[in-house]
């Protein structure tokens, strides 16, 4: 018990120091300012070229969702999750040692692998795990109560990505921890993966519509930049001359625009696809939800949970009974914890 209390105390104080340092020390690897920068970027895109032009710039519940940004990514982490996650990690590590008589970190099939491969495998596996967790949140009644907070959004915008019940953080992180730890996905690797998926989650919920060719081009620019700068242990152009470097970058961009672009909707999620996930009326043959993809859409196509019959720009959002759902943070905070009255 004393060891448990010591772990919790260290988690609180350690995270508090980290948070204070993050706020006071802007840098390229500073999550606090990355989160703000990504959020303001998508806010600007929504204002410059909105998909639903009649929707207000500050849509319904925008400020509630903006508060969720700080709560889910900072306040909750400080008050509850930092301590709990350390306890869960210790529990997994101790249990693993008792069963296999070995440290969890000793099982690392990716040891020595280049960083780009670690990130790619970690991203795909994490997204696949999250896809199944997302299905569980819709399928299991008591989990759906928590997930209803996210689906209580009635006007879609990037900040809707940030509105979710604090229990979802615990559910996602607890289930995904063990397989990622077994792969040897470290904190730095997870940070990079999380930044990409955070930005893509903002995009999926944003009030914008970008043609697939430009999404493919953007992804190609990211990949091309990593290749020509030899980032993430990509060394194929490390000693290349300027002509080869520039030509390679242009070629990667052309592949992204002309080859990946037309097919990107079958690989990656999008606002056009994800808005159907938030639709009020679900298909009769899919009563527990559709389009569960977080970043990748490929899982929905593989498991036949995709549904996008037409442009859903003006769909009614929510779920039956949403008019009785708590409208304020305090009510949403405790929703699903206590038994609701009929």
PyMOL commands that set and color helices and strands:
alter all, ss='L'
color gray80, all
select helices_A, chain A and resi 2-24+31-48+62-100+104-106+115-139+141-151+158-162+166-183+187-205+212-228+231-233+242-267+271-277+298-302+322-324+329-334
alter helices_A, ss='H'
color red, helices_A
deselect
rebuild
show_as cartoon
